[in-house]
Amino acid sequence: MAPQNSENEGRVVVITGGGTGIGAAIAERYASEGAHVVVVGRRQGPIAEVAARIGGTAVVADASDGASSRAAVAQVVEKFGRLDVLVANAGGHGFSPVGETSDDDWASSITVNLSTAFVMAREALPALLETGERHGGAQIVIVSSLAGLFAGPSVAGYTVGKHALIGLTRSLARDYSRRGVRVNAVCPGWVRTPMADSEMDEFAEHAPEIADREAGYAAVTRDVPLGRPAEPAEIASIVRFLGSPQSSYMTGAVLVADGGAHVVDLPTVAFEHAGM
């Protein structure tokens, strides 16, 4: 049940990649505050399950395809009459170094990690601009990654796509903020999601010293000041803030939610491990 007088009550929120992990948590957060939540994804099963659980709407669409995205937005506007918030959360893999990335793999990683946000934002802009002009403001929140600021090993396509999302955020903010559409990004570090779980399972299979998934999470957050991965709901809270009037003087901003990983000076980590 939505809290009375919630600022999100009645607002219309579209979330791409909303069927699992962070996207599902974002959908749950907005729905808990009375928003009309539209969960968008390519697979009917996951988005229908989330939509049924939160009382939202499931729309099957490919966020990287113009016609599909345009049809999804049209369906939202036809049903609700407006669009207030777009959360561009869809993303995927791209895990190989440049020298081992084929043309097809490169195109696929850029499509899932960058084009999904670019295309859906482009197709949603007319509805968002109308909201901005008539109702005092609309928001786009782009979910990038810590990989949008730094480079991990052998993740060229993912890293480039997530870096580019920050450029997209800033370009959209520069062009559309004066017309009532604010655009901000969030860069999460490790988050307990199905995709991260599978990475930890693979880590455990290939590293003899890593016994299981939990040991994997412990290893990858060993040098993170908070010493743990995030829960999806923690990232959802940040997205909710950026996609609400509470962040009214923020646009083009990039918020980092990584447990403090970005403040660690890597060359000094060895001293800490040595007990110095």
Secondary structure, 3 states (H helix, E strand, C coil): CCCCCCCCCCCEEEEECCCCHHHHHHHHHHHHCCCEEEEEECCHHHHHHHHHHHCCEEEECCCCCHHHHHHHHHHHHHHHCCCCEEEECCCCCCCCCHHHCCHHHHHHHHHHHHHHHHHHHHHHHHHHHHHHHHHCCEEEEEECCHHHCCCCCCCHHHHHHHHHHHHHHHHHHHHHHHHCEEEEEEEECCECCHHHHHHHHHHHHHCCCCCCHHHHHHHHCCCCCCCCCECHHHHHHHHHHHCCHHHCCCCCCEEEECCCHHHCCHHHHHHHHCCC
